[in-house]
Amino acid sequence: MSQERRMEKEVVLDATPEQVWEAIATGPGITAWFVPTEVEPREGGRMRQDFGSGFEVAGHVTAWEPGQRFGYGGLEPAEDSERPNYAFEFLVEGRAGGSTVLRFVQSGFLDTGDWAGEYDSFDTGWDLFFANLTAYLRYFAGRPAHGVTAMGYTALDPQQAWPIFHTALGLSGQPELGDEVTLTPEGMPPITGVVDVATPQFLGVRAADALYRFGAEGSTGCGISAYHYFYREDVDVDAARTAWQGWLSRLFPAPEHAEAPR
């Protein structure tokens, strides 16, 4: 394993350091833009994250300097599998005028022959999640937050998967940033909002009280995902997770004898 392989990102957020700390170092805060998370607030404290479809990881807090530095890693079962022992660190720095710089470092990558592919996958994923964080702090900070994640895998490549997504969402094609759209997924209430993410890997819509994100990532076969964040009290998370997982599975039935990419 090589600790020298690192990913670094910097995000300027229109929020105070206190607001950013709450969003990146507490369970409710992380749930509001990443995945459902539980954090024991101390160095050495336990962490648990739910990525959907029965995929949960646990680890521990490696850095706890309130308002300044938060880190976690040791995600099980790294010791008894080939999965890398990733480590994540967040540094919070206030700026004049009330904004905040968030610096992020990910390390612990395996020294494999597919470093570029692994890096690119994390790079596009973190870009989405930090876009979620930016939107959360700008439009929904302070509201109750509920995260719902559904995941799957298809033997189709993204170019084949996206038209299926678009049709199922009531879209005639790929919308552009800033477009106002109404999504009509079968079995769900219509979703009206503005397109705030439009990349080859992800489509995102910001509604009045929610963020909706759909993903298709990979090359020969791809991971399919729906990451949604609801900023209101009256959310039945289990029912919403079941509904969106069922919707995703109907669109992209799991191929037989195929293993999703790690």
N, C-alpha and C positions, 0 to 999 in steps of 0.2 A: 504494500500500500504506500502511496506517495502523498505526504502532507504538503508537498510543494505545488501540487496542482490546485489552483484556486480560481474561484469566480468572484469578482468584485463588482458591485453596483453602487451608484449614488443617486438618491432621489431627493429633490427639493419639494417639501410639502407645505401647503398653506395651512399650517396648524402650529400650535405652541409645542415646545418640547414635552410638556406634561401630557398633552393630548396624544402625541406620537408614542410616548412611553406606554400609555394605557393601551394603545392599539397594537403594539408589537411585543408586549411582555406580560399580558394577562390572557387568561382563557377566553373571556368574552370578547376582548379586543381582537385577538388573532382570529377567532371564529368569524368576525365581521367582514374579513376580506380574504382569508386563506381557507382553512378547513376547520371543522369543529375540533376544538382543542381544550384540554384541561392543563393548568399549570399550577404547581405548588410554588408559591412566590418566595424562593430562597435559593441560594447556591446549593446544589446537590438535590434540589427538589425534583419530584417526579413530574413527567410530562406524558400526555397521551394525545394522539392525533388520529382522527377518523377520516380516511380518504375515500370512504364509500365502498359499496359492494363487498363488505366484510374485511376490507384491508385496513387494519389499524396498526399503528406503531407506537412504541413507548420508549422513553429515554429519560434524560435528566438535565436539569439546568446546570450549565457549566460556568456561567458568569451572571452575576446579579448585582448591578450597581444602579440603584433606582434613579431614573431620569437620565442615565448616561449610557449604560452598556448592558446588553442582554445576550446570552449565548445558550445554546443547547446542543445536545448530541447524544452519543452513546445509544443510538436508536436500536432497540432489540429487533430481531435476533442476530445482530451483526457478528457476535462472537462465534456462532455455530452455523454460519452460512456464508455464501460468497458475496452477500450484499455489502457494499461499502459502508464504513462507519462514518457517515457524513457528519460534519460539524457546521453549525450556523452561528454567525455573530452579527449583532445589530448595534451600531453606534449612533447615538442621538446627539446632535449639536445644534443649539439655538442660533438663530441669525437675527440681526437687527431688523426691526419691522414686524416681528412676530412669526416669521416662517422658521422652518426647521430643516436641517440637512440630515437625512438618514443614510448612513453608510452600511453596506451589507457585504459580508464575506462568507462564502461557502468553501469548505475544504474537506479533505478526507476521501477524495476520489481514488478509485483503484487505478493502478498503472496498467491499463489494458490497451489493446490495439485500437479500440474504438473511442479514444479520448475525445476526438472532435465531435462524434455523434452524441456522446453522453453530454458534453458541454453544451452543444446546441439545444438539446432537449431541455436541460435545466434553464438555459438562457431565455428561451421563449416562454417557458412556464413562469419564471420569476417576473418577466416583463408583464405578463398578464396579472399576476397577483399584486405587483406594485401599482399597476393601473387601478386595480380594485381598491387598494389602500388609499390612493390619491382621491378616488371618487368617494369612498366612504367618509374620509375626513372633510371633504369639501361639501358634500350634500347631506350626509346622514349622521355625522358625529353626535354622540350622546343618545341616539335612539337605541332601543333594544334591538339586538341582532340575532338572527337565526340562520345558520348555514345548512344547506342541503346539497349533497354531492351524489351523483350517479355516474357510474363508469362502465365501460364495456370494451369489447375488441371486435374488429371486423377484418376479414381477409381483403377487403377493398382498400385501395389507396385513397388518400385524401381527395384527390380530384374526382373520384367516383363517389365518395361519401358525402361531399358537400351538397351536390344537387339533391340528394335524399333529404338531408337536413332542411334545405331551403323549401322544398315542396311540403314537407311535414310542418313547417312553421308558417306556411301560407305566403312565402316570398317567391317572386318570379326569378330571382337570382341573387347574387351577392350584393348587399346594400353597401353604401359608402358611409364613412364617418359623418355624423351630423344628420343623417336621414331620419325622419320621423317614420316609424313603422308600427304596424299592429301585427303581432304574432298570433297565430291561431292553432297551437298544438292540440291535437285531438284529445278530448277528455279533460282539457284544462280551460280555465277562463281565458279570454283574450288578454294579451299583454301589449299595452301601448307604451311606447317610449322612444328614446333617441338612441341611435347607434353610436356607442362610444368606444368600441373595439372592433376593428376590421383588419385582420391579418390572415395570412395563408393558413394559420393554425387555429384561430379563434374568432368567434363572432360574439359581441357583447351588446346588450341593450340595457340602458338605464331607464327604469320606470319611476313613477312618483315615490314608491316606497320599496324598491327592490333593484338588485342588479342580477341580470340573467346572462350566463356565459355558456357557450357551446363550443366544443373543441373536437378536432380531428387531427391527430398528430402521428406521423410515421411515414414510411415509404412503401414497402411491400407489406401491406397490412397496416392497420393503424389503431391507436387507442382512441376511443370515443368517450366524450365526457360531457356532463352538464353540471356546472358549478353555479348555484344560485344563492343569493343572500337577501333575506327579507328583514326589513327594518320597521317592524311593528310588533305589537304584543300578541295578537291573536293568530298564531301560526302553530298548526299541528305538524311538527317536524317529521314525526314518523310517517304520517299519512302522505306528506309532500314527498318524502324520500321514496316511499313505495310507488307513488304515482309517477314520478319522474324516472325511476329505474325501470318501471314497466314500459313507459313510453319509449325510452332509449332501447330497451331490449326488443321491443316489437319492430323498431326501425332497423336495427342491426342485430339479427339473431346470431348468437355465438357460433362460429364455424366449428364443425366437428374435428376432433383430433388436432386442435391448434392451441398453442400456448401463447398467451399475450406477451408482448415484449416487455422486458424488465427495464 
